[in-house]
């Protein structure tokens, strides 16, 4: 049987659907009954509600060891998708506890229960920092601790160190590093993380765009490739999963067109974004509100990063879904 952590998140939900669709027996952990409704709703939009009933759900938390004892019974492989995603500096401790400590717990249980293979869903945020002569960030790009990294990136990097520790102790592992993961989230108002936030803001009439760039990938490609890697003889390697490097303005325009709303018209230049995140900090501090725009988010909006997907394309002889077409498809769901 396969264990999936983070089974109620975007990646975890699609992974469960993909695995069951391919005849696998799966167990997923959850923290609240309400969170499972998101998973059930997504199965419904793909018209595969009957497959949802095949999931064995176990209440557990990756930071609570006693609950994991039950979850790991009779498991032979694990997909670790659970993570906290936040760019609010106030969440630093929570990020470390969930992403690093939680991953350490999963690794320890995998070793103790002699799990055959562990797949960890990480992020391109951990891939390292380009040197002046380099053009593309790859799996071999070195992480420079002297450069600025978000608390989220640091926590995921720390989680990867736990995965490699497990590998050194005899556990077979795979790490996938997806870019910004796009999926059919506009209908789920409580899935406002990552691409969900982009869709929601565009639908509500986002006015500003930026000219930063990064890697984007369809969630269906992430789970398909993760499954292929787990089924293969490949082990103890990491793979960058992006379909293409795109400018944020182009992605926002594609979303707006697909949703039938007005495109963002005003260019938010780096100087403007730097002012805006500081204003947001003041407002959140005075009124004790959660941050809407952190320094990390502002910086990312105008940073121009380019990632290479050549390693995974060559190793599995695979290709990726066209992002423009995918945005149109999921907007229609």
N, C-alpha and C positions, 0 to 999 in steps of 0.2 A: 504494500500500500504506500501511496505517496502522501507526504504531509506538506501542506502549503500554509505558510505564515502570511499574515496580511491578506487573507482571503476575501476581505470585504472592501479592499482598495481597488483602484482602477486596474493595476497589473494583476493582482491576485484574482480578481473576479474573472478577467479574461483568460487567465491561466487555468482556472478551474474549468471553465467552459471548454477550453481547448483540450485539456487532458481527458475529460469525460467523453468528449466527442471522439477521442481517439481510443476509447475503450479502457481507460485507466481507472483504477479504484483510488479515490482521493478522500483525504481527511483535511479539514480546514479548521483553524482556530478563530474564535471571535470573542469580542469583549462585551458586546451588548446585542440583544435580539434585534434592536432597531437597525443596527449596522448590516445585518443579514438581509434586510429588505432591499437595500441598494443592490446587492448581488442578485437577488431574485428579480428585481425590476430590469436589470440589464439582460438577464437570461430571457426575459419576456420580450424585449425589443428585438432580440435576434430570433424570436419565435421558437425558443427551445426551453420553455418552462419545465417540461418533463425531466430534463437533465438535472435541474436544480435539486430534485428529490434524491438524486444519487450521491449527493455530498454528505459525508459524515461530519457533522459539526461538533466541535469540542470547545467549551468555554475555557479560555486560557489567555495568558498575557506573557509575552516573551521576557518580561522583567520579573516574573513571579515563578520561581523554580518549581514549587509544588504542583502548579497547574500543568507544567510541561511534562511532568512524569507520566500523566495519563495520555497526553497528546502523542508521545513518542512510542507508545506500545504498538508492536507489530508493524513498524514503519521501516522501509528499506531505502527510501530516497527522500530528499527534502528540497523544497524551493523556498528560500527565505526572502520574502517580499516585504515583510512588515518593516516600517520605518516611520519616523516622524519627519515631516517636511515643514520647515519654518525658516524664515530669514529675519525673524525678530530677535534682536540680541537678548531679550528677556527670557528666551527659551533655550539659552545655552545649556543649562543643567539638564533640562528635559531631553534635549537632543543627544547629549552624551549618554544619559541613562538608557534611553530607548535604542539608539543606533549603535552604540559601542557595547554597553553592558548587556543589552538584549541580544546582540549578535554573539557575544562571548558565551552566553547561556546556550544559544542554539548550537554553537560549535561544540561545546562541552557535552551536550546531550548526544550529538551526532557521534562523537568519539566513544562515549559510554555505551551507546546502543549499536555500535558497529554499523552505522549507516553507510551504504555503498557509495553514495555520491551526494554532494551538497551543491546547489546552485544558489548563488547570492546575487540579487538584483541591486547593483550599486548605482553609480551615476557618472556622467562625464565630468562632474565637478572634481573628481578625484584623480583625473588623468595627468595632471602635472602642468608645468609652465614652459612656454616656448622660449628657446634661446633666440638671440637676434637673427641667426641665420636659418632658423626653422620656419616653415610655412604652415604645416599641419600638425595638430596634436594627435599623437598615436598612443598605443598601449605602452610604448617604451619611453614616452616623454617623462622626464624626471620631475617629481614633486619638489618644489623649492620652498622650504619652510620659512625662508626670509621674506617671501612675497605674501601679499594680502590674500587670505582665503576666508570664506564665510564660515560661521559656526557650523552650518549644515555640511559644508564640504569637509571640514575638519572631522566632524563626527562620522561621516561616511568613509573617510580615509582611515580613521581609527577602526571602523568596523571591518574594513578590508584587511587591516593588520591582524585582526582576530581570525579571519578566514585563512590567511596564510599561516598563522600559527597552527591552526587545525591541520593544514596540509603537511606541515613539518612533523606533526604527531601521527601521520599516517592516514589522514582523511583525504579522499579524492574530492577535489573541488573545481567549480567553474564560477568565474565572475563575469557578469555582463554589465557593461557601462552604457546605459541608454542616454540619449540626449533628452530634450524636452519631449515627453511622451504625450501624443495626441490620442484621444479616444472619445467615444460618444458620451460626453458628460454634460452637455448643456441642459438636459432634462432633469439632472440631479442637482438640486440647488445646494445640497450639503456636501457636494464634492467640489468645493471651490479651492482646489490646490492645483498648481501647475497649469496645464492647458485649460482646466475647468475655469480658472480665473480669467483667462484670456477670452474664452467664449462668452462668459457672463458679462464682462466689461464691454465687449464689442456689441453684444445684443442690447445692452442698456444705452448705447450711444457714446462709445469712447471717442473723445475729441482729439487726443494726442497720439502720435506715433514716434518711434525712435528708429535710428538707423544702425543700431547694434545688430550683431548676428551670432547665431549659434546653431547647433545641430538639432534637428527634429526627427522624430520617428513615430510610426503608427504603433499603437499598443499591440495590435495583432501580429506585427512583425517581431516585437520583443518576445512575446510568449511562444511564438512558433520557433524562433531561433533558439531560445532557451531550452525548449523541449528537444530540439534536434541535437543540441550539444550534450544534453543529459543522456540521450539515447546512444550517442556515439562513443568511440573509444578515447575521445579527447578529454584531457583532464589537466588540472593544475595550471590553467591559463586564464587570461582575461581577454574580453573582446568588446570593442567599441561598437555600439549599435546606433547608427544614425542613417537615415535615408538620404538626407542632404543638409548642407549648410545654407540657411536662409536668413534674410534680413527680416527683422521683426515687422517692419512696415508691410512687407509683401505678405507675410503670414496674416497680419491683421486685416489687410485688404481682402485676402481670399476668404477669411472668415466672414467679413461683412457682406461680401457678395453672396456667399452661400446662405447666409441668414436673412438676406434681403433687407439689410439696414444700411445706413449711410457709412461710408468709409471715414476713418479718422483723417482729419484735414490739416492739423497743426503739427509741425515738427518740433518735438521737445528736445532741444539741444542739450548736450551734457551739462552746460552751466545752469540751465533751467532745472534739470533733474537734481543737481546738487543742492539748489535752493529748496526744491520741493521736499526732498527727504528731511531736510533740517526743519522745515515748517511742520511736517508731519510728526517729527520727534517732539516738538514743542507742544503741539495739540494733544498728542497721546500722553505726554507727561502731565500736563495741566489737568486734563479731564480723565486721566487714568483709563485710557482706551487702548485697545490693541492696535499695534502699528499697521498702517495700510501701505506704507512705502518706506522700506528700510534703506540704509546706506547700500547694503549688498544688492538689493533689487534695483536701485537707481543705477549703480555702477554697471550691473549686468545689462541694463537696457541699452547702453551705448558702447559696450565692449564688443570687439569684433574677433570672435574666436572661430577657427576652422578646424574641423575634426576629420580624420581619415577613417573610412570603413573598409579599407582594402583587405585587412587581415581576415575578417569574417567572411567577406565575399569570396576570397580565394580559398579559404579553408573548407567552407561548406558549399561552394559553388552556388551561392544564393544571391538573390537581389532583393531590393526593398520596394515597398509600395510607394507610388508617387504621392507626395504630400498634398499637392493641390487637389488631386482627384479624391484623396482620402478625406480631406476636410469637407469637400462637397458631399461625399457619401454619408459621413456621420452626421452632418447637419440636417440631412433628410430623415434620419431615424426618429 
